[in-house]
Amino acid sequence: MGAITLAALAACGPATLPPGDQVPDASEEQNRSVHRLNVALDRALVGPASDGFGDAIPQPVRRGVSNFASNLSQPGYVLNNLLQLRLEDAARNTLRFAVNSTIGLGGLLDPASDMGLDAEETDFGETMHVYGFPEGDYVVLPVLGPSTTRDTVGMVVDFALNPLRHVAQPPESHYITAARIAGRLNTRHEFAGSVEGVLYDSEDSYLQMRSLYLQNRRYELRGDTADGYFDPYIDPYAEGDAADDAVAAADPMTDPYYDPYSDPYFDPYAQ
């Protein structure tokens, strides 16, 4: 759902597109119409449902359901890791799935994270990015929310190729669907303040949501190759290499041998 997608983005913190980044939005008028529909659905249905879910279900139970839903995504991650030829990530996600599905009681618990086996999340949209497929236009999908042409195609392929979809039969498949919905409602509940701040308090929630999605998605796909790209999560006033990297990234013409902290005229608080 659109607001639930935003809730996931809110977990990453606020973000804005760097100056000069292109925003291909050829269908903005149509996208705005769908965005208004999604906001109305959130106000009338998703928000109240997530509040009721959060108030009625204890946090440990909600966390267990979210863990279970997250664990269901691991086989899809492994498949895309293999398609991307990222064999180490595939092995890591496979081991995580095995640990949480057994010791973690089917994924209700998350002992794999305690063992340092964090999920290497990916999708077919990233697989297409790896093979050079362009991003395409920004689109807003009914209920599902922000996406791009490439990520929309990836979403369809992920659904079609999901290994669990071909294994689970009713009623187990119904339980899986219910768990995914419950996990998304829990995410919406946990980040209600951030979601509602963007959807209902922003001067233009459409532009804010578009910026959040594209910024986080582009940064996520750049990965370790983000040379010269400004990381919105680095504090430029922090000590050490992170600060130096942020200062250099802010200006591509920066002298790499220039140390701003040895300059008596350098003001780290200047805007």
N, C-alpha and C positions, 0 to 999 in steps of 0.2 A: 504494500500500500504506500501511497506517496508520502504520507506523514511518517510511516514506519521506516521508509528509506531514509528520510531526513533524520529520524532518531538515530539510525546507525551512523550517519555522517556526523551527528552532534557528538558522538562518542570520540571522534577524532579532534574535536575542537573547532573554533571558528576559522573560516578561511575566506579569502577573497582572491579573485584572479589577478595575477601580476599585470601591471600596465603593459599594454601591447599584445597580450595573449588574445588570439582570435576566438570569437564566439560564433560559430556557424549556426544560425538559428533561422533558417529559411522559412519555417512555418510558425513564426512567433505568434501570430494571431490565433491559429488553431491551438498551439501549445498553451496559450493563456486561457483559452476556453476550457481545456482539459484540466489545467491547474485549478481553475475556479471550482470545477466539479469535484476534484480531489479534496480541496479545502472544505467544501460543503460536506463531503462524506466524512471527513475527519471530525468536523464540528458536530455532526448529527449522529454519527455511528461509531467511528473508530475511537475517538477520544473518550466518550462515555463508556464504551465497552472495555477499553484498557484500564480506565479508572476503577470500574467495577471488578475487573479481574484482579487488579493489584490490591484492592481493598479486601476482597473475599479470600484470596489465596495467600497463605504465609510466604514470606520471601524465600525460605529454603526450598519450598516446593516449587515455586516459580523458577528459581535458579536451576533446580534439577530438570524441569521441563525444557528450559532453554538449553541446558547442556545436552539433553537428549536430541533436541532438534538440530543443534550444531553438529553433533556427531553424525547425523544422517547425511551431512554435506561432505564428509570426508571421502567417500568413494568417488564422488564427482571431482574433488580436488585432485585425487590420485590420477584419474583418467586424463585430466588436463595437464598435470605435471608431465605425464608420459608423452603427450602430444607435443609439449613444449621442449622435450628432451632434457628436462630438469629432473634427472634421475635421483639425485640426493633428496630433493623435496618430495618426490613420489615415495621414496623409502620412508622418509620421516612421517608423512601423512598416513602411510599404511601402518606403521608401527603405532602411531597415535590412535588410529581407529581400533587396532587390535587390543591395545591396553584398555581404552575406555569402554570397549564393548564387552570385555571380560571382567577385569578387576573393577572397572567403573560401573558394573551392573547395567550393561546395555547402553551406557552413555549418560546415565542419570548423575553420576559423579565424574569428576575430571582429574583423575590421578595423573594422567599424561602430562598436564601442565606443570604439576608439582615435580615431575621428573625432567622438566626442561623441554618437553616435546610440544611446543606450541604449534598451532595449526598454520600451515603455509597456504593461506587462502588464495584461490584463483578461480577462474571461470573461462568459458570458451571465448568470451570477449577479449580476455588477455591473450589467449592462444592466437586469435586472429591478429592482435597487435604484434605479437612476437614474429609472425610471418609477414608483417608489413601491410596489413589491411588498414586503410585510413579510418579515422574516427567517424566521419560522416557528419550529419547534422545533429544538433541537440533536439531531442524529442521528449514530450511528456506523455506517458502512457496512462490510460484510465486505470485507476486503483493502484497500479504499480509505481507510478511516479516518474521521476527524471531518469533519462537514459540517453543514449546516442544511437545512431543507425547501427553501428557495429555492435554495441552492447545489446541492442534489441535482438539482433540475429543470434548473438551468443546466448542470450537467455532462452530462445526457442531451442537451440541445439542442446544446451545443457539439460533442458526438460526432456528432450527426446532420447538423449544418450544416458541419462542418469541410471546407473546400474541398479539401484534399489527399485526403480520404477518397473523394471522387468523381472524382479524377483518377488516383491511383496504383492500378495493377492488379498482381496477383501476377506476378512475385515481388517487385516493388518495394515493394508494400504490406507484405510480410513483413519486408523490410529496415528499413522505417520503424518497425514494431512492435518489432523487435529493438533498434533504436537507442534508442527511448523507454525500454525496460526497462533497457538498459545505462546510460542516463543516470540513471535513478532509483537503480540499484544504486550508481553512483558517488556520488550525493548521500548515500545511506545510509552509505557507507564514509567519506566525508569528515567527516561529523558523527556518527560512531559514539559518541563520548564523550557528547555532549549527548543523543542518542537513548536510549542505555542508562541514562544518569543519570535520565531521566524515567521510562522504562518499568520499570526494575528496581530503582532506588534510592529512588524516591519513596514516601512513606507511603501515598499513594493516587494511583496513576498515572492513573486515570480522571479524577479531578478536575483534576489538573495538566494533562493533555492537553486537556481541555475548556476550561480557562482559557486555555491557550496559543492554541488555535485561535480562540476567540471574540474574545479581545483583539486578536490580530493582524488578523483578518478585519474586525472593526468599525473598527479604526483605519485600515486600508487603504481601506475604503469611504467613510470620512468625508472623506478627501483634504484639500483646501484649505478645507473648510467646518467644520473641527474646532474652532470657537470654543468656548472654555470647557472643552475636553476635555483631560484630562491626557495628555501625550505621555510614555510610559514610557521613551523613548529620549533625552529631554533631561536633561542633568545640571543639577539645580537649583543646584549650587554653581559652575557655570561662570560666567565673566565675560560681561558684555554682555547683549543683549536676551534671549537664550535663558534665562538665569537669571531675569530679571524675569518672563518669560512663565510659567515653571514655578511661581514663587512665587504669581503671581496665579491660575493654574489650580488650584493646590492648595486654594484657598479662594475660592469664588464670591463671598463677601462682602468680599473684599479691596478696599480703597480704591485705585482705579487711579492716584491721585496720590501714594500712599505709597511712599517709597523705603526699603526695609528696610536698605539698606547705609549710609544716613545716620543710622540709629537706633542709638545707643550700646548699647542693650539687645538688639539683634538678634543671635542666635547662629545662624549658618548650619549649624552641626553639631548643633544640638539635634534630638532625635528627637521 
